[in-house]
Amino acid sequence: MAPTSQAVLVDAVRTPLAKGKPGGAYSEIHPVDLHSTVLKALTDRTGLDPAAVDDVISGAVGQVGEQSGNTARWAALAAGFPESVPGVTVDRQCGSSQQALHFAAQGVLAGAYDVVIASGVESMSRIPIGSQTLGRDFLGSKVAARYPDGLVPQGISAELIARRWNLSRAQLDEFSAESHRKAATAWKNGFFDSQVVKVTDLAVDETIRPDTTAEVLAGLRPAFRAEHWEQRFPELDWRITAGNSSPVNDGAAAVLVTSEEAAQRHGLRPRARVHSFAVAGDDPVFMLTGIIPATQKVLARAGLTIHDIDVFEVNEAFAPVVLAWQVETGADLAKVNANGGAIAIGHPLGGSGARLMTTLLHNLEQTGGRYGLQVMCEAGGLANATIIERT
């Protein structure tokens, strides 16, 4: 395989996202089976012979129990792929499947792959958030010594961001209500129809609340307020609620990445190229601000400015994450998450990176734009950023 100058996106597909709790639409479905749905759909939709896939690179965060043992390999086999097709599972926390996409594109650019699938899955109903730590200290004594005051949960990080950027509770709730409105409108207008494969009778994202308003959200209590956090951070006035945070979800998504030559050889139509990518680290206490330096880094690498970008997908882990990013980058908020974000659509951790890329690719085509930028905050103060260019 000779190195190629381009890594192209041929197709991207996702499931509707379900509530990630007992009783959710996918709570009786094994995560391997859930994941296999999008892998099979990707080859069925494109007509690609699965035997041509050089690797399946998948993101999953809760790599324990039913999502352990290199879940990507089992999903590929469950999808009916030949035993010759390998798979590997990666963990960059919430950005795991975006990182999978980076690895896929890097493999194509290096000439190591011709055809590769980047995907992700999370079954939060069956593998609750944090299950992989088993209640153990996963940091160690040296990290504890470096941060003697202790690290904090993401909800506290969101509170700290809201305060630092002076984002009011009203701003957060208005942004969140708008996410629901946009997502509901997108479904109503059929925007998601071409990018979704059904797993059950669930036909739309289960956590969208079409009728919610900022006034309704204003009635919710703070989700992370507790006496020990009040003692440590007396300056906080507790603005983060379940309504301006992303929910927990089950779901999967997958993206087909090839070289230009392989696309031509297999009769596939490239829809965009992976233009640039970057990963960045930032303060692990504020944790969720890594999207700011990651955006700056990927734009510099691409030789573009924020004003060159036509469409943005910024993961809505919490409302202040996106709003602080917007203040620092100067992005046009009207171009951000135009069809709703994770606060409404959902955030199935390891599956979210591929879900956002699926939405970004289709939205770029819908708008006729040239450049799309995706960025996700990740635990530990990390972030991935990706720029694609429509072909």
Secondary structure as UniProt FT lines:
FT   STRAND          7..14
FT   STRAND          18..19
FT   TURN            22..23
FT   TURN            25..28
FT   HELIX           31..46
FT   HELIX           50..52
FT   STRAND          55..59
FT   HELIX           65..67
FT   HELIX           71..78
FT   TURN            79..80
FT   TURN            83..84
FT   STRAND          87..90
FT   HELIX           93..95
FT   HELIX           96..110
FT   STRAND          115..123
FT   TURN            124..126
FT   TURN            129..130
FT   HELIX           131..133
FT   TURN            134..135
FT   HELIX           141..146
FT   TURN            148..149
FT   HELIX           154..164
FT   TURN            165..166
FT   HELIX           169..188
FT   TURN            189..192
FT   HELIX           193..195
FT   TURN            206..207
FT   TURN            210..211
FT   HELIX           214..218
FT   HELIX           227..232
FT   TURN            234..235
FT   HELIX           242..244
FT   STRAND          249..259
FT   HELIX           260..265
FT   TURN            266..267
FT   STRAND          272..281
FT   TURN            284..286
FT   HELIX           288..290
FT   HELIX           291..302
FT   HELIX           306..308
FT   STRAND          311..314
FT   HELIX           319..329
FT   HELIX           333..335
FT   TURN            338..339
FT   HELIX           342..345
FT   HELIX           349..351
FT   HELIX           352..367
FT   STRAND          371..378
FT   TURN            379..381
FT   STRAND          382..390
//
